[in-house]
Amino acid sequence: MRRILIALAIFTIIGMATDSGHRAVAAADTEVSAAAEGVFPSGASLSGISLQGSTFAIGIVVRSDGSAVGEFQTVLLGSTLLGRSQSISLEGPVQGGSASAPGTVSFWGTATLDMGDGTPPTGIPFSAIATRSGLQLTIGATELPTQTLGGGSIFIR
């Protein structure tokens, strides 16, 4: 899984840099790339699934005008009330964002959410705040606690 996330982040950044449909990265634009693992604090949950951690990949450019291009992908790792492991996948394009402070980038879009329980995937809005030390994710109306970086890296420049 880790190799897939790293490859996704690298190919997304390369694709954005070489795709003639996208303009060049300007000095005021902010690039975010990550292939990382997050660790949730105790008590984190989504739709009754207790969350322990995640893997995630980010490959985006946030423009100074609030637009953004790129992709976000995460797999939330958790367990049901009966203790069975469950992986929840969220992936989709980033549509907007902002760099609110040095080393902090907010971004949002609409993604496909697969709860990993056999129900059909659904489209859902998401937003995230990335720093060099962690990721805070909101899925629909559910704001998850900030995940600390447990492995990998988040680059913001």
WOGITA-V289500 format. One record per backbone hydrogen bond with DSSP energy under -1.0 kcal/mol. CO is the residue of the C=O (numbers start at 1). NH is the residue of the N-H. Records with the same first field share a line. If there is no record, write none. Layout:
CO = NH / NH
This chain:
1 = 5
2 = 6
3 = 7
4 = 8
5 = 9
6 = 10
7 = 11
8 = 12
9 = 13
10 = 14
11 = 15
12 = 16
13 = 17
14 = 18
15 = 19
19 = 22
26 = 29
30 = 62
31 = 157
32 = 60
33 = 155
34 = 58
35 = 153
36 = 56
37 = 150 / 151
38 = 54
39 = 148
41 = 44
44 = 51
46 = 49
49 = 46
50 = 79
52 = 40
53 = 77
54 = 38
55 = 75
56 = 36
57 = 73
58 = 34
59 = 71
60 = 32
61 = 69
62 = 30
63 = 66
66 = 97
67 = 63
69 = 61
70 = 94
71 = 59
72 = 92
73 = 57
74 = 90
75 = 55
76 = 88
77 = 52 / 53
78 = 86
79 = 50
80 = 83
84 = 80
86 = 78
88 = 76
89 = 114
90 = 74
91 = 112
92 = 72
96 = 108
98 = 106
101 = 104
104 = 101
105 = 130
106 = 98
107 = 128
108 = 95 / 96
109 = 126
111 = 124
112 = 91
113 = 122
114 = 89
122 = 113
124 = 111
125 = 140
126 = 109
127 = 138
128 = 107
129 = 136
130 = 105
133 = 149
134 = 131
135 = 147
136 = 129
137 = 144
138 = 127
139 = 142
142 = 139
147 = 135
148 = 39
151 = 37
153 = 35
155 = 33
